[in-house]
């Protein structure tokens, strides 16, 4: 009887451990997905910022070139 109770208790603990592991795996998968989405958003934002800065640099260079060209023509 004691052996049966002990065996049953071990089975119950094994079941609980399996459930904890399954929950941990599911939570880890959610965390990975969230981190990947955040990284992709960060990359997108950084690309937009770089492109914006590049456009501003080109615009500034064009204006400076126009001023220089006007000075040369005078």
ABEGO torsion letter per residue (X at the ends): XAAAAAAAAAAAAAAAAAAAAAAAAAAAAAAAAAAAAAAAAAAAAAAAAAAAAAAAAAAAAAAAAAAAAAAAAX
